[in-house]
Amino acid sequence: MKLLIDENLSPRLADTIEDLYPGSRHIEECGLISASDDIIWSFARSNGFAILTKDSDFSDRGQLEANPPKVIWLRGGNCTTARANLVLRNAYERIRRFLESETETCLILFIQRQKLRS
């Protein structure tokens, strides 16, 4: 269950989830910063990664192509690395089932906004 973390998320996220998602890498570590979606898509497919992103581009593409890499789409605006980490930890079983599915191509996870304490 390794994730290729898109450039719209922090490179630090890979280290924070390594215990649950071993082998996960940020695209920066893979030399893919500013690479086209085509190159990132091909890299993920060739290297057994699911793409973790905050953009709809990869989700849309997964609908059109046969045998795509899986896409996990974090939705809900900007968030800290700690918040993304928490979302991925809380959704671990859901993500595991999704990645094992032979029919699903995109999993949408919503980032709930934290309530401010007064």
FINUMAR-664908 format. One record per residue (C-alpha): residue in three letters; z, y, x negated. Coordinates in steps of 0.5 Angstrom, whole numbers, plus 500, padded with zeros to 3 digits. Layout:
AlaZYX/...
# end
This chain:
Met500500500/Lys498505495/Leu496512497/Leu491517494/Ile494524496/Asp489529497/Glu490536493/Asn493540500/Leu499536498/Ser504537492/Pro503532486/Arg510531486/Leu510527492/Ala507521489/Asp513520485/Thr518521491/Ile514515495/Glu513511489/Asp519506491/Leu515505498/Tyr508506496/Pro507503489/Gly501505486/Ser500512490/Arg497517486/His495525487/Ile488526486/Glu490531480/Glu492524476/Cys486521478/Gly481527475/Leu479529482/Ile482536483/Ser476540486/Ala472534487/Ser467533493/Asp470529499/Asp464524498/Ile467523491/Ile474522493/Trp472518499/Ser468513494/Phe474513489/Ala479511495/Arg474506497/Ser473503490/Asn480503488/Gly484500494/Phe487507496/Ala488510503/Ile487517503/Leu493521505/Thr491528507/Lys493534511/Asp485536513/Ser481533519/Asp475532514/Phe477525512/Ser479523519/Asp472525522/Arg468522516/Gly472515518/Gln470515525/Leu462515522/Glu462510517/Ala463503517/Asn469500512/Pro472506510/Pro478507506/Lys484508511/Val486515512/Ile493518514/Trp493525517/Leu499529516/Arg499534522/Gly503540524/Gly502546519/Asn505547512/Cys511543510/Thr515542503/Thr514536499/Ala521534501/Arg519534509/Ala512530507/Asn517525504/Leu521524510/Val515523514/Leu512518510/Arg519514509/Asn521515517/Ala514512518/Tyr514506513/Glu513501518/Arg508504522/Ile504506516/Arg505498514/Arg502496520/Phe496501520/Leu494499513/Glu494492515/Ser490493521/Glu483491521/Thr480496526/Glu484502526/Thr481507521/Cys486513522/Leu493514523/Ile496521525/Leu503523523/Phe506529526/Ile510534522/Gln516536526/Arg518543525/Gln525544523/Lys530548527/Leu533554524/Arg540554524/Ser544560526/
# end
